[in-house]
Amino acid sequence: MTAERVRVVDGRWTAVALAALSVGAALTGSEGPSFVVLVMLVLLGTAYAAYHWPRATIVAAALTTLLDPAVAARILPEAVSAGPIGISEPLLAVAGVTAIATSIRRRGMSVALRDPTLALVALFIGVSVVSAVINETPPLVAVFGIVMTVDAIAIFFVWRLLQPTGEDGGRAIAAIVAAGVAVAAFGIGQVIFAPNLFGYARVASLPDDVGRITSFLGNPNIVASVLGFVLPFPLFAVVGLHRRRIRWLAVAAAFVIIVALGLTFSRGAWIATATGLVVGSLLINWRTLAVTVVLTAAAVGAMMVMPTHIGVAANVLTTPAPSQQQPSPPATPPTPAPDPLRGLTSGEVRVYWLQNGIKIIREHPVLGVGPGRYGGAVARIIPSPVYEEYATTLGRLRTVHNFWLHLGGEVGIVGLAIFLSAVAALVIRFIRAARKAGGGGTRFVLLAGSATAAIVVGINNATEMLFEGNIPAVLIWLVLGVASMLAPDWRLGLLPTRRRLEQ
């Protein structure tokens, strides 16, 4: 047995051992040292895997962000809460630090840092610091506000640090698409088999209504955002890959994702995905748009004849969701507090945020009101004077569900323009490289899919906060990192050897 073969076997056994340790930690109570010991072993195992197989470990750690919204609370002991960081961030931190240390030892830092994105991110951080100083933002609030906006970008540079080949990038994207298909299939199962599939309930106003699928992510809007983000890759694979078997597999993946995306009934994601696909297809390969139209028509037909709740009668694959468990009524019903959201539609709430945010930006146009002060996770957790000054608080809601509005309010037009420039520059690079790739091959699919996915996310950020937090921001920046290695900016002379990175 060769050394390479031994290494592959070791990698598989390492993955199995990590999975076993994770299951053990989930099944172990929080009392006693056993839980802590198992968690430490998982982190040590992650570091070991990141040292020997850094690219695969980084991708696997990034995919665990999909477990944070709803799965983490179920697999962790009842007395243990991962809080806002989820279970993915400790794994990402360990894997990332290990990969960085390994890259420094192997002198691979120069490739990662030779990208214009670094300068733009550094400039954005600098503008955010200036905004914090001018607005006298408390240091802790400012630090959290900046970190929560740029922390996901770290994986962009970590991936570049690892000096991956095009084949490594293809495997990473394939894993992300496979995860998206799994999210879609589970959501479709909530319609076909049971509305509370394995205890994960879809959102429905009536018992017999199809409702909005939540998959195992717990929120239909998050599901729609993830599906819209991964959909461009199988669509471009249908027209860009040469092997017939892989193309048919891409057709099946795209069909499942489109069906699930329709079942989320997320209008913002629908508009963002449709617009992004039209723009990306027309700029890169118009045949992708034709494939999209055909598959969408087939998906609509499938949704119209799809059986529903076939597992409910037999009481299989279903567990009562916590929201549907009927608690015993209290002896004296409490008087409900007035709900300012009562009678308002989601659209009306978003219009309220938009009007409020535009007022804030108009009065603080250049540098905003300071990082961590408006519309993001920090302002939702730590009281912000901006909410009282502008009557921004609306009942229990303290987030604007609009990343661009949030960014403009916190760091002004200057900070917003810099962040947009960083994303737009990458998209332009990817589109140019994809068009030069000749309309076929793995490199074309990765570049075209990444450019279109970034456009979809950019539009979807008008109704969601996709670039803040860990889902799907980490996956988005990982994909951008993969594509950046395939589309270096040669005109700036930032990379010394073109042939090396095109292999």
BAMARDREN-593972 format. One record per residue (C-alpha): residue number from 1; residue in one letter; x, y, z. Coordinates in nm, 2 decimals, m for minus. Each point is the difference from the previous one (the first is absolute). Example, Ala and Ser with C-alpha at 12.3 -4.5 7.8 and 13.67 -1.06 7.14 Angstrom:
<rs>
- 1, A, 1.23, m0.45, 0.78 .
- 2, S, 0.14, 0.34, m0.07 .
</rs>
This chain:
<rs>
- 1, M, 0.00, 0.00, 0.00 .
- 2, T, 0.15, 0.33, m0.10 .
- 3, A, 0.04, 0.30, 0.23 .
- 4, E, m0.27, 0.19, m0.19 .
- 5, R, m0.24, m0.28, 0.05 .
- 6, V, 0.07, m0.02, 0.37 .
- 7, R, m0.07, 0.37, 0.02 .
- 8, V, m0.34, m0.03, m0.17 .
- 9, V, m0.10, m0.28, 0.24 .
- 10, D, 0.12, 0.20, 0.30 .
- 11, G, m0.21, 0.29, m0.12 .
- 12, R, m0.31, m0.21, m0.02 .
- 13, W, 0.06, m0.14, 0.35 .
- 14, T, 0.06, 0.35, 0.13 .
- 15, A, m0.34, 0.11, m0.13 .
- 16, V, m0.17, m0.30, 0.15 .
- 17, A, 0.17, 0.06, 0.34 .
- 18, L, m0.10, 0.37, m0.01 .
- 19, A, m0.36, m0.10, m0.08 .
- 20, A, 0.00, m0.26, 0.29 .
- 21, L, 0.14, 0.26, 0.24 .
- 22, S, m0.26, 0.25, m0.10 .
- 23, V, m0.29, m0.24, 0.04 .
- 24, G, 0.14, m0.10, 0.34 .
- 25, A, 0.02, 0.36, 0.11 .
- 26, A, m0.36, 0.06, m0.11 .
- 27, L, m0.12, m0.31, 0.19 .
- 28, T, 0.20, 0.07, 0.31 .
- 29, G, m0.16, 0.22, 0.27 .
- 30, S, 0.16, 0.33, 0.09 .
- 31, E, 0.06, m0.12, 0.36 .
- 32, G, 0.35, m0.13, 0.07 .
- 33, P, 0.32, 0.03, m0.20 .
- 34, S, m0.10, m0.25, m0.27 .
- 35, F, m0.17, 0.26, m0.22 .
- 36, V, 0.29, 0.25, 0.03 .
- 37, V, 0.25, m0.28, m0.08 .
- 38, L, m0.19, m0.11, m0.31 .
- 39, V, m0.03, 0.36, m0.12 .
- 40, M, 0.38, 0.05, 0.04 .
- 41, L, 0.07, m0.32, m0.18 .
- 42, V, m0.22, 0.12, m0.29 .
- 43, L, 0.19, 0.33, m0.02 .
- 44, L, 0.34, m0.18, 0.02 .
- 45, G, m0.12, m0.24, m0.27 .
- 46, T, m0.10, 0.30, m0.21 .
- 47, A, 0.35, 0.15, 0.04 .
- 48, Y, 0.16, m0.33, m0.09 .
- 49, A, m0.22, m0.03, m0.31 .
- 50, A, 0.07, 0.36, m0.10 .
- 51, Y, 0.37, m0.07, 0.02 .
- 52, H, 0.00, m0.30, m0.22 .
- 53, W, m0.31, 0.07, m0.23 .
- 54, P, m0.05, 0.38, 0.03 .
- 55, R, m0.22, 0.06, m0.30 .
- 56, A, m0.25, m0.28, 0.08 .
- 57, T, m0.01, 0.10, 0.36 .
- 58, I, m0.07, 0.37, m0.08 .
- 59, V, m0.28, m0.10, m0.23 .
- 60, A, m0.15, m0.24, 0.26 .
- 61, A, 0.02, 0.26, 0.27 .
- 62, A, m0.16, 0.26, m0.22 .
- 63, L, m0.29, m0.24, m0.08 .
- 64, T, m0.07, m0.04, 0.38 .
- 65, T, m0.14, 0.36, m0.01 .
- 66, L, m0.31, m0.17, m0.15 .
- 67, L, m0.05, m0.17, 0.34 .
- 68, D, 0.01, 0.32, 0.21 .
- 69, P, m0.36, 0.14, m0.05 .
- 70, A, m0.20, m0.31, 0.11 .
- 71, V, 0.20, m0.32, 0.02 .
- 72, A, 0.25, 0.12, 0.26 .
- 73, A, m0.26, 0.06, 0.27 .
- 74, R, m0.12, m0.36, m0.05 .
- 75, I, 0.33, m0.18, 0.01 .
- 76, L, 0.15, 0.19, 0.29 .
- 77, P, m0.09, m0.10, 0.36 .
- 78, E, m0.30, 0.19, 0.14 .
- 79, A, 0.21, 0.20, 0.24 .
- 80, V, 0.26, 0.11, m0.26 .
- 81, S, m0.06, 0.28, m0.25 .
- 82, A, 0.23, 0.09, m0.28 .
- 83, G, m0.15, 0.35, 0.00 .
- 84, P, 0.04, 0.23, m0.30 .
- 85, I, 0.33, m0.15, m0.11 .
- 86, G, m0.15, m0.34, m0.07 .
- 87, I, 0.20, m0.32, m0.01 .
- 88, S, 0.17, 0.09, m0.33 .
- 89, E, 0.21, 0.29, 0.11 .
- 90, P, 0.22, m0.19, 0.25 .
- 91, L, 0.06, m0.26, m0.27 .
- 92, L, 0.08, 0.27, m0.26 .
- 93, A, 0.23, 0.18, 0.24 .
- 94, V, 0.20, m0.31, 0.08 .
- 95, A, 0.02, m0.11, m0.36 .
- 96, G, 0.08, 0.35, m0.12 .
- 97, V, 0.28, 0.07, 0.25 .
- 98, T, 0.15, m0.34, m0.07 .
- 99, A, m0.01, 0.06, m0.38 .
- 100, I, 0.15, 0.35, 0.05 .
- 101, A, 0.28, m0.13, 0.22 .
- 102, T, 0.07, m0.28, m0.26 .
- 103, S, 0.01, 0.25, m0.28 .
- 104, I, 0.24, 0.23, 0.18 .
- 105, R, 0.23, m0.29, 0.06 .
- 106, R, m0.02, m0.09, m0.37 .
- 107, R, 0.04, 0.36, m0.10 .
- 108, G, m0.33, 0.02, m0.18 .
- 109, M, m0.12, 0.34, 0.13 .
- 110, S, 0.09, 0.20, m0.31 .
- 111, V, m0.25, m0.17, m0.23 .
- 112, A, m0.29, 0.06, 0.24 .
- 113, L, 0.08, 0.36, 0.05 .
- 114, R, 0.06, 0.09, m0.36 .
- 115, D, m0.36, 0.09, m0.07 .
- 116, P, m0.16, 0.34, m0.03 .
- 117, T, m0.28, m0.12, 0.23 .
- 118, L, 0.24, 0.03, 0.30 .
- 119, A, 0.06, 0.37, m0.06 .
- 120, L, m0.37, 0.07, m0.03 .
- 121, V, m0.08, m0.20, 0.32 .
- 122, A, 0.27, 0.18, 0.18 .
- 123, L, m0.13, 0.34, m0.12 .
- 124, F, m0.35, m0.10, 0.11 .
- 125, I, 0.12, m0.08, 0.35 .
- 126, G, 0.19, 0.33, 0.01 .
- 127, V, m0.31, 0.20, m0.10 .
- 128, S, m0.20, m0.20, 0.26 .
- 129, V, 0.25, 0.10, 0.27 .
- 130, V, m0.01, 0.36, m0.10 .
- 131, S, m0.38, m0.01, 0.01 .
- 132, A, 0.01, m0.15, 0.35 .
- 133, V, 0.24, 0.27, 0.12 .
- 134, I, m0.20, 0.29, m0.14 .
- 135, N, m0.33, m0.14, 0.13 .
- 136, E, 0.16, m0.08, 0.34 .
- 137, T, m0.12, m0.36, m0.03 .
- 138, P, 0.10, m0.21, 0.31 .
- 139, P, 0.30, m0.21, m0.09 .
- 140, L, m0.16, m0.33, 0.08 .
- 141, V, m0.30, 0.08, m0.22 .
- 142, A, 0.23, 0.13, m0.28 .
- 143, V, 0.22, m0.31, 0.01 .
- 144, F, m0.30, m0.24, m0.01 .
- 145, G, m0.16, 0.20, m0.28 .
- 146, I, 0.30, m0.01, m0.22 .
- 147, V, 0.09, m0.36, 0.08 .
- 148, M, m0.35, m0.13, m0.07 .
- 149, T, 0.01, 0.16, m0.34 .
- 150, V, 0.35, m0.12, m0.11 .
- 151, D, 0.06, m0.32, 0.19 .
- 152, A, m0.15, m0.22, m0.27 .
- 153, I, 0.25, 0.16, m0.25 .
- 154, A, 0.28, m0.17, 0.18 .
- 155, I, m0.08, m0.33, m0.17 .
- 156, F, 0.06, 0.17, m0.34 .
- 157, F, 0.36, 0.05, 0.09 .
- 158, V, 0.04, m0.33, 0.19 .
- 159, W, m0.09, m0.18, m0.32 .
- 160, R, 0.25, 0.19, m0.20 .
- 161, L, 0.26, m0.07, 0.27 .
- 162, L, m0.03, m0.37, m0.08 .
- 163, Q, 0.10, 0.05, m0.36 .
- 164, P, m0.27, m0.23, m0.14 .
- 165, T, m0.01, m0.14, m0.35 .
- 166, G, m0.30, 0.03, m0.23 .
- 167, E, m0.09, m0.36, 0.09 .
- 168, D, m0.01, 0.10, 0.37 .
- 169, G, m0.23, 0.29, m0.08 .
- 170, G, m0.23, m0.23, m0.20 .
- 171, R, m0.03, m0.24, 0.29 .
- 172, A, m0.08, 0.28, 0.24 .
- 173, I, m0.28, 0.14, m0.22 .
- 174, A, m0.13, m0.35, m0.06 .
- 175, A, m0.02, m0.05, 0.38 .
- 176, I, m0.19, 0.33, 0.05 .
- 177, V, m0.24, m0.09, m0.28 .
- 178, A, m0.06, m0.35, 0.15 .
- 179, A, m0.08, 0.17, 0.33 .
- 180, G, m0.25, 0.22, m0.18 .
- 181, V, m0.16, m0.30, m0.16 .
- 182, A, m0.03, m0.16, 0.35 .
- 183, V, m0.17, 0.32, 0.13 .
- 184, A, m0.24, m0.01, m0.29 .
- 185, A, m0.08, m0.37, 0.03 .
- 186, F, m0.07, 0.03, 0.37 .
- 187, G, m0.23, 0.29, m0.06 .
- 188, I, m0.19, m0.18, m0.28 .
- 189, G, m0.04, m0.29, 0.25 .
- 190, Q, m0.18, 0.24, 0.23 .
- 191, V, m0.27, 0.03, m0.27 .
- 192, I, m0.01, m0.36, m0.13 .
- 193, F, 0.04, m0.20, 0.32 .
- 194, A, m0.08, 0.21, 0.31 .
- 195, P, m0.02, 0.36, 0.09 .
- 196, N, 0.21, m0.07, 0.31 .
- 197, L, 0.26, m0.22, m0.16 .
- 198, F, 0.22, m0.14, 0.27 .
- 199, G, m0.12, 0.28, 0.22 .
- 200, Y, 0.09, 0.28, m0.24 .
- 201, A, m0.33, 0.18, m0.07 .
- 202, R, m0.08, 0.20, m0.31 .
- 203, V, m0.19, 0.33, 0.04 .
- 204, A, m0.37, m0.03, m0.08 .
- 205, S, m0.30, 0.19, 0.10 .
- 206, L, m0.24, m0.29, m0.06 .
- 207, P, 0.05, m0.37, 0.09 .
- 208, D, m0.06, m0.12, m0.36 .
- 209, D, 0.19, 0.29, m0.16 .
- 210, V, 0.33, m0.07, m0.18 .
- 211, G, 0.14, 0.29, 0.18 .
- 212, R, 0.37, 0.13, m0.02 .
- 213, I, 0.27, m0.26, 0.04 .
- 214, T, 0.27, 0.06, 0.25 .
- 215, S, 0.21, m0.32, m0.06 .
- 216, F, 0.24, m0.05, 0.29 .
- 217, L, 0.10, 0.37, 0.00 .
- 218, G, m0.31, 0.11, 0.19 .
- 219, N, m0.09, 0.31, m0.21 .
- 220, P, m0.14, 0.01, m0.36 .
- 221, N, 0.18, 0.32, m0.08 .
- 222, I, 0.34, m0.16, 0.09 .
- 223, V, m0.09, m0.31, m0.20 .
- 224, A, m0.08, 0.22, m0.30 .
- 225, S, 0.32, 0.20, 0.03 .
- 226, V, 0.21, m0.32, 0.01 .
- 227, L, m0.18, m0.16, m0.29 .
- 228, G, 0.01, 0.32, m0.22 .
- 229, F, 0.37, 0.03, 0.07 .
- 230, V, 0.09, m0.36, m0.11 .
- 231, L, m0.24, m0.03, m0.29 .
- 232, P, 0.22, 0.17, m0.27 .
- 233, F, 0.27, m0.27, 0.03 .
- 234, P, m0.21, m0.30, m0.12 .
- 235, L, m0.17, 0.22, m0.27 .
- 236, F, 0.34, 0.11, m0.15 .
- 237, A, 0.12, m0.36, 0.04 .
- 238, V, m0.29, m0.12, m0.23 .
- 239, V, 0.13, 0.22, m0.29 .
- 240, G, 0.37, 0.00, 0.09 .
- 241, L, 0.11, m0.35, 0.10 .
- 242, H, 0.10, m0.26, m0.26 .
- 243, R, m0.09, m0.33, 0.16 .
- 244, R, m0.36, m0.09, m0.06 .
- 245, R, m0.05, m0.18, 0.33 .
- 246, I, 0.12, 0.30, 0.20 .
- 247, R, m0.23, 0.23, m0.21 .
- 248, W, m0.30, m0.22, 0.08 .
- 249, L, 0.10, 0.00, 0.37 .
- 250, A, 0.01, 0.38, m0.02 .
- 251, V, m0.35, 0.01, m0.15 .
- 252, A, m0.13, m0.21, 0.29 .
- 253, A, 0.17, 0.22, 0.26 .
- 254, A, m0.13, 0.32, m0.16 .
- 255, F, m0.35, m0.14, m0.03 .
- 256, V, m0.01, m0.10, 0.37 .
- 257, I, 0.14, 0.34, 0.11 .
- 258, I, m0.26, 0.19, m0.22 .
- 259, V, m0.29, m0.20, 0.14 .
- 260, A, 0.12, 0.07, 0.36 .
- 261, L, 0.06, 0.36, m0.07 .
- 262, G, m0.36, 0.03, m0.12 .
- 263, L, m0.13, m0.17, 0.31 .
- 264, T, 0.17, 0.26, 0.22 .
- 265, F, m0.24, 0.27, m0.13 .
- 266, S, 0.27, 0.26, 0.07 .
- 267, R, m0.08, 0.28, m0.24 .
- 268, G, 0.33, 0.18, 0.06 .
- 269, A, 0.20, m0.30, m0.07 .
- 270, W, m0.21, m0.08, m0.31 .
- 271, I, 0.06, 0.35, m0.14 .
- 272, A, 0.37, 0.00, 0.08 .
- 273, T, 0.06, m0.35, m0.14 .
- 274, A, m0.19, 0.07, m0.32 .
- 275, T, 0.16, 0.34, m0.06 .
- 276, G, 0.35, m0.14, 0.08 .
- 277, L, m0.04, m0.29, m0.24 .
- 278, V, m0.13, 0.22, m0.28 .
- 279, V, 0.29, 0.24, 0.04 .
- 280, G, 0.26, m0.27, 0.04 .
- 281, S, m0.13, m0.20, m0.29 .
- 282, L, m0.01, 0.29, m0.24 .
- 283, L, 0.35, 0.12, 0.09 .
- 284, I, 0.16, m0.35, m0.01 .
- 285, N, m0.21, m0.26, m0.19 .
- 286, W, m0.36, 0.06, m0.11 .
- 287, R, m0.06, m0.38, m0.03 .
- 288, T, 0.00, m0.02, 0.38 .
- 289, L, m0.31, 0.22, 0.00 .
- 290, A, m0.18, m0.23, m0.24 .
- 291, V, 0.08, m0.30, 0.23 .
- 292, T, m0.12, 0.20, 0.30 .
- 293, V, m0.34, 0.08, m0.17 .
- 294, V, m0.05, m0.37, m0.09 .
- 295, L, 0.09, m0.13, 0.34 .
- 296, T, m0.21, 0.26, 0.17 .
- 297, A, m0.31, m0.09, m0.20 .
- 298, A, 0.06, m0.37, 0.08 .
- 299, A, 0.04, 0.09, 0.37 .
- 300, V, m0.33, 0.19, 0.01 .
- 301, G, m0.17, m0.30, m0.16 .
- 302, A, 0.15, m0.23, 0.26 .
- 303, M, m0.12, 0.22, 0.28 .
- 304, M, m0.35, 0.00, m0.13 .
- 305, V, m0.03, m0.38, 0.00 .
- 306, M, 0.22, m0.07, 0.30 .
- 307, P, m0.15, m0.23, 0.26 .
- 308, T, m0.02, 0.14, 0.35 .
- 309, H, 0.03, m0.14, 0.35 .
- 310, I, 0.00, m0.36, m0.10 .
- 311, G, 0.19, m0.10, 0.31 .
- 312, V, m0.24, 0.17, 0.24 .
- 313, A, m0.27, m0.27, m0.01 .
- 314, A, 0.25, m0.27, 0.09 .
- 315, N, 0.16, 0.23, 0.26 .
- 316, V, 0.34, m0.06, m0.15 .
- 317, L, 0.30, 0.24, m0.05 .
- 318, T, m0.18, 0.26, 0.22 .
- 319, T, 0.06, 0.13, 0.35 .
- 320, P, m0.22, 0.26, 0.16 .
- 321, A, 0.16, 0.34, m0.04 .
- 322, P, 0.05, 0.20, 0.32 .
- 323, S, m0.23, 0.27, m0.14 .
- 324, Q, m0.28, m0.25, m0.04 .
- 325, Q, 0.01, m0.16, 0.34 .
- 326, Q, m0.30, 0.13, 0.20 .
- 327, P, 0.11, 0.11, 0.35 .
- 328, S, m0.25, m0.01, 0.28 .
- 329, P, m0.18, 0.33, 0.04 .
- 330, P, 0.10, 0.21, 0.30 .
- 331, A, m0.25, 0.05, 0.28 .
- 332, T, m0.02, 0.38, m0.07 .
- 333, P, 0.08, 0.09, m0.36 .
- 334, P, 0.24, 0.30, m0.01 .
- 335, T, m0.10, 0.32, m0.17 .
- 336, P, 0.18, 0.01, m0.34 .
- 337, A, 0.22, 0.31, m0.06 .
- 338, P, m0.09, 0.21, m0.30 .
- 339, D, 0.18, m0.12, m0.31 .
- 340, P, 0.11, 0.29, m0.23 .
- 341, L, 0.04, m0.26, m0.28 .
- 342, R, m0.36, m0.11, 0.01 .
- 343, G, m0.17, 0.05, m0.33 .
- 344, L, 0.32, 0.09, m0.19 .
- 345, T, 0.12, m0.21, m0.29 .
- 346, S, 0.37, m0.07, m0.05 .
- 347, G, 0.00, 0.24, m0.29 .
- 348, E, m0.14, 0.28, 0.21 .
- 349, V, 0.27, m0.07, 0.27 .
- 350, R, 0.27, 0.01, m0.27 .
- 351, V, m0.13, 0.33, m0.13 .
- 352, Y, 0.01, 0.14, 0.35 .
- 353, W, 0.36, m0.10, 0.04 .
- 354, L, 0.09, 0.15, m0.34 .
- 355, Q, m0.16, 0.34, 0.08 .
- 356, N, 0.17, 0.00, 0.34 .
- 357, G, 0.34, m0.11, m0.14 .
- 358, I, m0.01, 0.26, m0.28 .
- 359, K, m0.06, 0.27, 0.25 .
- 360, I, 0.31, m0.11, 0.20 .
- 361, I, 0.22, m0.01, m0.31 .
- 362, R, m0.13, 0.34, m0.11 .
- 363, E, 0.10, 0.15, 0.33 .
- 364, H, 0.33, m0.19, 0.03 .
- 365, P, 0.09, m0.05, m0.37 .
- 366, V, 0.38, m0.02, 0.01 .
- 367, L, 0.10, m0.23, 0.29 .
- 368, G, m0.33, m0.11, 0.15 .
- 369, V, m0.08, m0.03, 0.36 .
- 370, G, 0.28, m0.24, 0.09 .
- 371, P, 0.06, m0.37, m0.03 .
- 372, G, m0.23, m0.22, 0.22 .
- 373, R, m0.25, 0.28, 0.04 .
- 374, Y, m0.27, m0.08, m0.26 .
- 375, G, m0.17, m0.30, m0.15 .
- 376, G, 0.24, m0.28, 0.07 .
- 377, A, 0.05, m0.27, 0.26 .
- 378, V, 0.19, 0.23, 0.24 .
- 379, A, m0.27, 0.27, 0.00 .
- 380, R, m0.26, m0.28, 0.06 .
- 381, I, 0.20, m0.13, 0.31 .
- 382, I, 0.15, 0.32, 0.15 .
- 383, P, m0.23, 0.30, 0.04 .
- 384, S, 0.07, 0.27, m0.25 .
- 385, P, m0.09, 0.37, 0.04 .
- 386, V, m0.08, 0.01, m0.38 .
- 387, Y, m0.31, m0.21, 0.06 .
- 388, E, m0.14, 0.25, 0.25 .
- 389, E, 0.11, 0.31, m0.19 .
- 390, Y, m0.17, m0.11, m0.32 .
- 391, A, m0.28, m0.21, 0.14 .
- 392, T, 0.14, m0.30, m0.18 .
- 393, T, m0.11, m0.27, 0.24 .
- 394, L, m0.31, m0.17, m0.12 .
- 395, G, m0.13, m0.24, 0.26 .
- 396, R, 0.24, m0.29, 0.05 .
- 397, L, 0.18, 0.08, m0.33 .
- 398, R, 0.33, 0.18, 0.00 .
- 399, T, 0.15, m0.10, m0.33 .
- 400, V, m0.07, 0.15, m0.34 .
- 401, H, 0.02, m0.32, m0.20 .
- 402, N, 0.19, 0.19, m0.27 .
- 403, F, 0.38, m0.03, 0.01 .
- 404, W, 0.06, 0.30, m0.23 .
- 405, L, m0.23, 0.22, 0.20 .
- 406, H, 0.17, m0.12, 0.32 .
- 407, L, 0.35, 0.07, m0.14 .
- 408, G, m0.09, 0.34, m0.13 .
- 409, G, m0.15, 0.10, 0.33 .
- 410, E, 0.30, m0.12, 0.20 .
- 411, V, 0.30, 0.11, m0.21 .
- 412, G, m0.16, 0.23, m0.25 .
- 413, I, 0.02, 0.03, m0.38 .
- 414, V, 0.38, m0.02, 0.02 .
- 415, G, 0.01, m0.33, 0.18 .
- 416, L, m0.29, m0.14, m0.21 .
- 417, A, 0.18, 0.09, m0.33 .
- 418, I, 0.32, m0.16, 0.11 .
- 419, F, m0.17, m0.33, 0.10 .
- 420, L, m0.20, 0.00, m0.33 .
- 421, S, 0.32, 0.06, m0.19 .
- 422, A, 0.17, m0.30, 0.15 .
- 423, V, m0.29, m0.23, m0.10 .
- 424, A, m0.05, 0.17, m0.34 .
- 425, A, 0.37, m0.03, m0.09 .
- 426, L, m0.01, m0.37, 0.06 .
- 427, V, m0.31, m0.05, m0.21 .
- 428, I, 0.15, 0.19, m0.29 .
- 429, R, 0.31, m0.21, 0.02 .
- 430, F, m0.20, m0.32, 0.00 .
- 431, I, m0.22, 0.10, m0.29 .
- 432, R, 0.31, 0.10, m0.21 .
- 433, A, 0.18, m0.32, 0.08 .
- 434, A, m0.31, m0.21, m0.06 .
- 435, R, m0.05, 0.15, m0.35 .
- 436, K, 0.36, m0.07, m0.08 .
- 437, A, m0.04, m0.36, 0.11 .
- 438, G, m0.18, m0.08, m0.32 .
- 439, G, m0.34, m0.09, 0.14 .
- 440, G, 0.09, m0.35, 0.12 .
- 441, G, 0.20, m0.19, 0.26 .
- 442, T, 0.02, m0.01, 0.38 .
- 443, R, 0.18, 0.33, 0.02 .
- 444, F, m0.28, 0.17, m0.20 .
- 445, V, m0.27, m0.15, 0.22 .
- 446, L, 0.17, 0.11, 0.32 .
- 447, L, 0.06, 0.36, m0.12 .
- 448, A, m0.34, 0.05, m0.16 .
- 449, G, m0.18, m0.16, 0.30 .
- 450, S, 0.20, 0.21, 0.25 .
- 451, A, m0.07, 0.33, m0.19 .
- 452, T, m0.37, m0.07, m0.03 .
- 453, A, m0.02, m0.12, 0.36 .
- 454, A, 0.16, 0.32, 0.12 .
- 455, I, m0.25, 0.20, m0.21 .
- 456, V, m0.29, m0.20, 0.16 .
- 457, V, 0.13, 0.06, 0.35 .
- 458, G, 0.05, 0.37, m0.07 .
- 459, I, m0.36, 0.05, m0.10 .
- 460, N, m0.13, m0.23, 0.27 .
- 461, N, 0.18, 0.22, 0.26 .
- 462, A, m0.27, 0.26, m0.06 .
- 463, T, m0.24, m0.22, 0.20 .
- 464, E, 0.24, m0.20, 0.22 .
- 465, M, 0.33, 0.03, 0.19 .
- 466, L, 0.20, m0.26, m0.19 .
- 467, F, 0.35, 0.16, 0.03 .
- 468, E, m0.03, 0.03, 0.37 .
- 469, G, 0.02, m0.31, 0.22 .
- 470, N, 0.11, m0.34, m0.09 .
- 471, I, m0.28, m0.14, m0.22 .
- 472, P, 0.04, 0.02, m0.29 .
- 473, A, 0.27, 0.27, 0.02 .
- 474, V, 0.28, m0.25, 0.06 .
- 475, L, m0.10, m0.22, m0.29 .
- 476, I, m0.04, 0.31, m0.22 .
- 477, W, 0.35, 0.12, 0.07 .
- 478, L, 0.15, m0.35, m0.03 .
- 479, V, m0.15, m0.02, m0.35 .
- 480, L, 0.14, 0.35, m0.09 .
- 481, G, 0.34, m0.12, 0.13 .
- 482, V, m0.02, m0.31, m0.22 .
- 483, A, m0.08, 0.21, m0.31 .
- 484, S, 0.26, 0.26, 0.08 .
- 485, M, 0.28, m0.25, m0.04 .
- 486, L, m0.14, m0.08, m0.35 .
- 487, A, m0.03, 0.37, m0.11 .
- 488, P, 0.31, 0.19, 0.13 .
- 489, D, 0.03, 0.36, m0.10 .
- 490, W, 0.30, m0.02, m0.23 .
- 491, R, m0.01, 0.37, m0.10 .
- 492, L, 0.10, 0.10, 0.35 .
- 493, G, 0.29, m0.24, m0.01 .
- 494, L, m0.11, m0.15, 0.33 .
- 495, L, 0.09, m0.36, m0.07 .
- 496, P, 0.34, m0.11, m0.12 .
- 497, T, m0.09, m0.32, m0.20 .
- 498, R, m0.32, m0.02, m0.21 .
- 499, R, 0.06, m0.36, m0.11 .
- 500, R, 0.02, m0.13, 0.35 .
- 501, L, m0.34, 0.11, 0.11 .
- 502, E, m0.17, m0.10, m0.32 .
- 503, Q, 0.10, m0.36, 0.04 .
</rs>
